[in-house]
């Protein structure tokens, strides 16, 4: 079992940056694959980025590749999403997700979810 708490959301102008953090409880954080998803108003939740439990492999949605970077700090039980060159279409509630390490594709099968943090990008 793991509990996730996101922070770092807010209002930013287009072209700006934000860093989201997700703090995980529990002693086995290092054994979890971690992901970020987002949901805009009226749209389904979509995959944004993910990182394997080892930190050796990452995956990004094509819409954010080259602008967003996911990383993890096992000493702090925290995963980060650095978001640069933000666009109005990045506006959404961003959710952190976790799953026990798996050979599944990084976009799939997350079991634990945070409450979300709002990111709003103004034009």
C-alpha positions as CSV (number, residue, x, y, z in Angstrom):
1,X,0.0,0.0,0.0
2,X,1.3,3.5,-0.8
3,X,-0.3,6.9,-0.4
4,X,0.6,9.7,-2.8
5,X,0.4,13.5,-2.3
6,X,1.0,15.9,-5.1
7,X,2.0,19.5,-4.8
8,X,3.5,22.3,-7.0
9,X,0.5,23.1,-9.2
10,X,-0.6,26.6,-9.9
11,X,-1.2,29.3,-12.5
12,X,1.5,30.1,-15.0
13,X,1.8,32.1,-18.2
14,X,2.4,30.3,-21.5
15,X,6.1,29.6,-21.9
16,X,6.6,29.3,-18.2
17,X,7.7,26.4,-16.0
18,X,6.4,24.5,-13.0
19,X,7.7,21.5,-11.1
20,X,5.2,19.1,-9.7
21,X,6.2,16.9,-6.7
22,X,4.6,13.6,-5.5
23,X,5.5,12.4,-2.1
24,X,4.9,8.8,-1.4
25,X,4.4,7.1,1.9
26,X,5.7,3.7,2.7
27,X,9.1,2.0,2.9
28,X,8.9,0.3,-0.5
29,X,8.9,3.4,-2.8
30,X,12.0,2.2,-4.6
31,X,10.0,-0.9,-5.7
32,X,7.3,1.1,-7.5
33,X,7.0,2.3,-11.0
34,X,5.7,5.9,-10.9
35,X,3.6,7.9,-13.4
36,X,2.0,11.2,-14.1
37,X,-1.4,11.5,-15.7
38,X,-3.6,14.5,-16.4
39,X,-7.3,15.2,-17.0
40,X,-8.6,18.4,-18.6
41,X,-12.2,19.5,-18.2
42,X,-14.5,17.4,-20.4
43,X,-11.7,15.1,-21.4
44,X,-10.6,11.6,-20.3
45,X,-7.5,11.2,-18.2
46,X,-4.4,10.8,-20.3
47,X,-0.9,9.5,-19.7
48,X,1.8,12.2,-19.4
49,X,5.0,10.5,-18.2
50,X,6.4,7.6,-16.2
51,X,9.6,6.2,-14.8
52,X,10.6,2.7,-13.8
53,X,11.4,1.7,-10.3
54,X,15.1,1.6,-11.2
55,X,15.0,5.0,-12.7
56,X,16.6,3.6,-15.7
57,X,13.7,3.9,-18.1
58,X,11.2,6.7,-18.8
59,X,8.3,7.2,-21.2
60,X,6.5,10.4,-22.3
61,X,3.4,11.3,-24.2
62,X,4.3,12.7,-27.6
63,X,2.5,16.0,-26.6
64,X,5.0,16.7,-23.8
65,X,8.2,15.0,-25.0
66,X,11.0,17.4,-25.0
67,X,9.2,19.8,-22.6
68,X,8.6,17.7,-19.6
69,X,11.0,15.6,-17.5
70,X,10.1,13.0,-14.9
71,X,12.6,12.0,-12.2
72,X,12.6,10.3,-8.9
73,X,14.5,10.7,-5.6
74,X,14.3,7.4,-3.6
75,X,16.0,9.0,-0.6
76,X,13.0,11.4,-0.4
77,X,10.3,9.0,-1.6
78,X,9.4,11.6,-4.2
79,X,8.8,11.7,-7.9
80,X,9.0,15.0,-9.9
81,X,7.6,16.3,-13.1
82,X,9.5,19.3,-14.4
83,X,7.3,21.1,-17.0
84,X,8.9,23.7,-19.3
85,X,7.5,25.7,-22.2
86,X,4.0,25.3,-20.9
87,X,1.1,25.7,-23.3
88,X,-2.5,26.5,-22.6
89,X,-3.4,23.0,-23.7
90,X,-1.4,21.7,-20.7
91,X,-4.1,23.0,-18.4
92,X,-5.4,20.1,-16.4
93,X,-5.5,18.4,-13.1
94,X,-2.3,16.4,-12.8
95,X,-2.3,13.1,-10.9
96,X,0.6,11.0,-9.6
97,X,0.2,7.3,-9.8
98,X,2.1,4.2,-8.6
99,X,2.3,0.5,-9.2
100,X,4.4,-2.3,-7.9
101,X,7.2,-2.8,-10.3
102,X,6.1,-4.6,-13.4
103,X,7.2,-5.6,-16.9
104,X,4.1,-4.0,-18.3
105,X,4.4,-1.0,-20.5
106,X,4.9,2.2,-18.4
107,X,1.6,3.7,-19.5
108,X,-0.5,0.8,-18.0
109,X,-1.9,-0.7,-14.8
110,X,-1.4,1.8,-12.1
111,X,-3.0,0.9,-8.8
112,X,-2.5,3.9,-6.5
113,X,-3.5,7.5,-7.2
114,X,-3.0,10.8,-5.6
115,X,-5.7,13.5,-5.2
116,X,-4.4,15.6,-8.0
117,X,-3.0,19.1,-8.4
118,X,-4.4,21.8,-10.7
119,X,-2.1,23.3,-13.4
120,X,-3.5,26.3,-15.3
121,X,-1.6,27.9,-18.2
122,X,-2.8,31.2,-19.4
123,X,-2.3,32.5,-22.9
